[in-house]
Amino acid sequence: MTTALKVLLRVVRRRMDRGEALKAILKDYPRLTGAEIAALTAALEK
């Protein structure tokens, strides 16, 4: 996982802790590839 994805993972976790849904958060990042989304989702499941 790249450094940029690690930073984004922290942002996504914080937003999810505040009650936002993952799908809604990912809509704010339209340039993410399918592989990047899969990596984020896998990291969040740990």
Backbone atoms as SQL, in Angstrom:
CREATE TABLE atoms (id INTEGER PRIMARY KEY, chain TEXT, resi INTEGER, resn TEXT, atom TEXT, x REAL, y REAL, z REAL);
INSERT INTO atoms VALUES
  (1, 'A', 1, 'MET', 'N', 0.855, -1.171, 0.000),
  (2, 'A', 1, 'MET', 'CA', 0.000, 0.000, 0.000),
  (3, 'A', 1, 'MET', 'C', 0.901, 1.235, 0.000),
  (4, 'A', 2, 'THR', 'N', 0.589, 2.157, -0.875),
  (5, 'A', 2, 'THR', 'CA', 1.391, 3.372, -0.991),
  (6, 'A', 2, 'THR', 'C', 1.124, 4.313, 0.190),
  (7, 'A', 3, 'THR', 'N', 1.979, 5.273, 0.333),
  (8, 'A', 3, 'THR', 'CA', 1.825, 6.241, 1.413),
  (9, 'A', 3, 'THR', 'C', 0.527, 7.025, 1.264),
  (10, 'A', 4, 'ALA', 'N', 0.193, 7.393, 0.050),
  (11, 'A', 4, 'ALA', 'CA', -1.049, 8.145, -0.191),
  (12, 'A', 4, 'ALA', 'C', -2.267, 7.320, 0.219),
  (13, 'A', 5, 'LEU', 'N', -2.240, 6.023, -0.055),
  (14, 'A', 5, 'LEU', 'CA', -3.366, 5.173, 0.332),
  (15, 'A', 5, 'LEU', 'C', -3.426, 4.995, 1.844),
  (16, 'A', 6, 'LYS', 'N', -2.287, 4.963, 2.498),
  (17, 'A', 6, 'LYS', 'CA', -2.272, 4.851, 3.958),
  (18, 'A', 6, 'LYS', 'C', -2.885, 6.085, 4.598),
  (19, 'A', 7, 'VAL', 'N', -2.576, 7.252, 4.047),
  (20, 'A', 7, 'VAL', 'CA', -3.164, 8.494, 4.555),
  (21, 'A', 7, 'VAL', 'C', -4.666, 8.489, 4.309),
  (22, 'A', 8, 'LEU', 'N', -5.068, 8.078, 3.113),
  (23, 'A', 8, 'LEU', 'CA', -6.494, 8.018, 2.787),
  (24, 'A', 8, 'LEU', 'C', -7.208, 7.025, 3.692),
  (25, 'A', 9, 'LEU', 'N', -6.566, 5.926, 4.025),
  (26, 'A', 9, 'LEU', 'CA', -7.158, 4.940, 4.920),
  (27, 'A', 9, 'LEU', 'C', -7.460, 5.558, 6.281),
  (28, 'A', 10, 'ARG', 'N', -6.542, 6.367, 6.785),
  (29, 'A', 10, 'ARG', 'CA', -6.786, 7.042, 8.063),
  (30, 'A', 10, 'ARG', 'C', -7.968, 7.996, 7.968),
  (31, 'A', 11, 'VAL', 'N', -8.051, 8.711, 6.860),
  (32, 'A', 11, 'VAL', 'CA', -9.167, 9.645, 6.649),
  (33, 'A', 11, 'VAL', 'C', -10.487, 8.882, 6.592),
  (34, 'A', 12, 'VAL', 'N', -10.506, 7.786, 5.845),
  (35, 'A', 12, 'VAL', 'CA', -11.722, 6.990, 5.702),
  (36, 'A', 12, 'VAL', 'C', -12.145, 6.424, 7.052),
  (37, 'A', 13, 'ARG', 'N', -11.186, 5.917, 7.832),
  (38, 'A', 13, 'ARG', 'CA', -11.523, 5.377, 9.160),
  (39, 'A', 13, 'ARG', 'C', -12.133, 6.443, 10.050),
  (40, 'A', 14, 'ARG', 'N', -11.570, 7.636, 10.031),
  (41, 'A', 14, 'ARG', 'CA', -12.111, 8.726, 10.860),
  (42, 'A', 14, 'ARG', 'C', -13.525, 9.085, 10.429),
  (43, 'A', 15, 'ARG', 'N', -13.744, 9.150, 9.132),
  (44, 'A', 15, 'ARG', 'CA', -15.079, 9.499, 8.644),
  (45, 'A', 15, 'ARG', 'C', -16.091, 8.409, 8.982),
  (46, 'A', 16, 'MET', 'N', -15.658, 7.149, 8.924),
  (47, 'A', 16, 'MET', 'CA', -16.552, 6.050, 9.279),
  (48, 'A', 16, 'MET', 'C', -16.858, 6.079, 10.776),
  (49, 'A', 17, 'ASP', 'N', -15.880, 6.447, 11.597),
  (50, 'A', 17, 'ASP', 'CA', -16.102, 6.571, 13.040),
  (51, 'A', 17, 'ASP', 'C', -17.128, 7.653, 13.348),
  (52, 'A', 18, 'ARG', 'N', -17.219, 8.630, 12.472),
  (53, 'A', 18, 'ARG', 'CA', -18.193, 9.715, 12.649),
  (54, 'A', 18, 'ARG', 'C', -19.562, 9.353, 12.104),
  (55, 'A', 19, 'GLY', 'N', -19.685, 8.141, 11.539),
  (56, 'A', 19, 'GLY', 'CA', -20.996, 7.668, 11.119),
  (57, 'A', 19, 'GLY', 'C', -21.254, 7.655, 9.627),
  (58, 'A', 20, 'GLU', 'N', -20.295, 8.024, 8.810),
  (59, 'A', 20, 'GLU', 'CA', -20.508, 8.017, 7.361),
  (60, 'A', 20, 'GLU', 'C', -20.359, 6.600, 6.808),
  (61, 'A', 21, 'ALA', 'N', -21.089, 6.301, 5.774),
  (62, 'A', 21, 'ALA', 'CA', -21.016, 4.999, 5.116),
  (63, 'A', 21, 'ALA', 'C', -19.818, 4.970, 4.167),
  (64, 'A', 22, 'LEU', 'N', -19.221, 3.797, 4.028),
  (65, 'A', 22, 'LEU', 'CA', -18.045, 3.656, 3.177),
  (66, 'A', 22, 'LEU', 'C', -18.345, 4.046, 1.735),
  (67, 'A', 23, 'LYS', 'N', -19.480, 3.621, 1.204),
  (68, 'A', 23, 'LYS', 'CA', -19.822, 3.954, -0.187),
  (69, 'A', 23, 'LYS', 'C', -19.920, 5.463, -0.387),
  (70, 'A', 24, 'ALA', 'N', -20.478, 6.156, 0.576),
  (71, 'A', 24, 'ALA', 'CA', -20.601, 7.612, 0.475),
  (72, 'A', 24, 'ALA', 'C', -19.231, 8.278, 0.517),
  (73, 'A', 25, 'ILE', 'N', -18.351, 7.751, 1.336),
  (74, 'A', 25, 'ILE', 'CA', -17.001, 8.309, 1.429),
  (75, 'A', 25, 'ILE', 'C', -16.256, 8.102, 0.120),
  (76, 'A', 26, 'LEU', 'N', -16.341, 6.892, -0.438),
  (77, 'A', 26, 'LEU', 'CA', -15.608, 6.581, -1.664),
  (78, 'A', 26, 'LEU', 'C', -16.103, 7.387, -2.856),
  (79, 'A', 27, 'LYS', 'N', -17.351, 7.843, -2.823),
  (80, 'A', 27, 'LYS', 'CA', -17.859, 8.692, -3.904),
  (81, 'A', 27, 'LYS', 'C', -17.127, 10.034, -3.958),
  (82, 'A', 28, 'ASP', 'N', -16.548, 10.436, -2.833),
  (83, 'A', 28, 'ASP', 'CA', -15.792, 11.689, -2.788),
  (84, 'A', 28, 'ASP', 'C', -14.418, 11.555, -3.434),
  (85, 'A', 29, 'TYR', 'N', -14.023, 10.330, -3.770),
  (86, 'A', 29, 'TYR', 'CA', -12.708, 10.067, -4.363),
  (87, 'A', 29, 'TYR', 'C', -12.882, 9.314, -5.682),
  (88, 'A', 30, 'PRO', 'N', -13.363, 9.987, -6.729),
  (89, 'A', 30, 'PRO', 'CA', -13.672, 9.302, -7.994),
  (90, 'A', 30, 'PRO', 'C', -12.448, 8.807, -8.762),
  (91, 'A', 31, 'ARG', 'N', -11.268, 9.269, -8.422),
  (92, 'A', 31, 'ARG', 'CA', -10.066, 8.859, -9.166),
  (93, 'A', 31, 'ARG', 'C', -9.459, 7.559, -8.645),
  (94, 'A', 32, 'LEU', 'N', -10.027, 6.995, -7.587),
  (95, 'A', 32, 'LEU', 'CA', -9.516, 5.725, -7.075),
  (96, 'A', 32, 'LEU', 'C', -9.803, 4.608, -8.068),
  (97, 'A', 33, 'THR', 'N', -8.838, 3.733, -8.235),
  (98, 'A', 33, 'THR', 'CA', -9.027, 2.576, -9.108),
  (99, 'A', 33, 'THR', 'C', -9.701, 1.452, -8.324),
  (100, 'A', 34, 'GLY', 'N', -10.140, 0.458, -9.040),
  (101, 'A', 34, 'GLY', 'CA', -10.755, -0.697, -8.399),
  (102, 'A', 34, 'GLY', 'C', -9.802, -1.400, -7.449),
  (103, 'A', 35, 'ALA', 'N', -8.540, -1.485, -7.837),
  (104, 'A', 35, 'ALA', 'CA', -7.532, -2.128, -6.985),
  (105, 'A', 35, 'ALA', 'C', -7.304, -1.316, -5.708),
  (106, 'A', 36, 'GLU', 'N', -7.315, -0.004, -5.815),
  (107, 'A', 36, 'GLU', 'CA', -7.122, 0.840, -4.636),
  (108, 'A', 36, 'GLU', 'C', -8.313, 0.723, -3.689),
  (109, 'A', 37, 'ILE', 'N', -9.505, 0.687, -4.251),
  (110, 'A', 37, 'ILE', 'CA', -10.703, 0.513, -3.425),
  (111, 'A', 37, 'ILE', 'C', -10.670, -0.835, -2.728),
  (112, 'A', 38, 'ALA', 'N', -10.254, -1.874, -3.452),
  (113, 'A', 38, 'ALA', 'CA', -10.167, -3.201, -2.853),
  (114, 'A', 38, 'ALA', 'C', -9.132, -3.228, -1.730),
  (115, 'A', 39, 'ALA', 'N', -8.013, -2.551, -1.909),
  (116, 'A', 39, 'ALA', 'CA', -6.982, -2.497, -0.870),
  (117, 'A', 39, 'ALA', 'C', -7.487, -1.761, 0.360),
  (118, 'A', 40, 'LEU', 'N', -8.202, -0.667, 0.161),
  (119, 'A', 40, 'LEU', 'CA', -8.768, 0.085, 1.281),
  (120, 'A', 40, 'LEU', 'C', -9.798, -0.766, 2.025),
  (121, 'A', 41, 'THR', 'N', -10.661, -1.415, 1.277),
  (122, 'A', 41, 'THR', 'CA', -11.708, -2.243, 1.894),
  (123, 'A', 41, 'THR', 'C', -11.086, -3.385, 2.685),
  (124, 'A', 42, 'ALA', 'N', -10.068, -4.022, 2.135),
  (125, 'A', 42, 'ALA', 'CA', -9.390, -5.121, 2.832),
  (126, 'A', 42, 'ALA', 'C', -8.725, -4.627, 4.110),
  (127, 'A', 43, 'ALA', 'N', -8.115, -3.458, 4.052),
  (128, 'A', 43, 'ALA', 'CA', -7.452, -2.908, 5.237),
  (129, 'A', 43, 'ALA', 'C', -8.463, -2.531, 6.300),
  (130, 'A', 44, 'LEU', 'N', -9.634, -2.081, 5.898),
  (131, 'A', 44, 'LEU', 'CA', -10.669, -1.708, 6.856),
  (132, 'A', 44, 'LEU', 'C', -11.277, -2.931, 7.538),
  (133, 'A', 45, 'GLU', 'N', -11.254, -4.063, 6.873),
  (134, 'A', 45, 'GLU', 'CA', -11.822, -5.274, 7.444),
  (135, 'A', 45, 'GLU', 'C', -10.933, -5.903, 8.505),
  (136, 'A', 46, 'LYS', 'N', -9.667, -5.504, 8.577),
  (137, 'A', 46, 'LYS', 'CA', -8.729, -6.057, 9.562),
  (138, 'A', 46, 'LYS', 'C', -9.002, -5.525, 10.935);
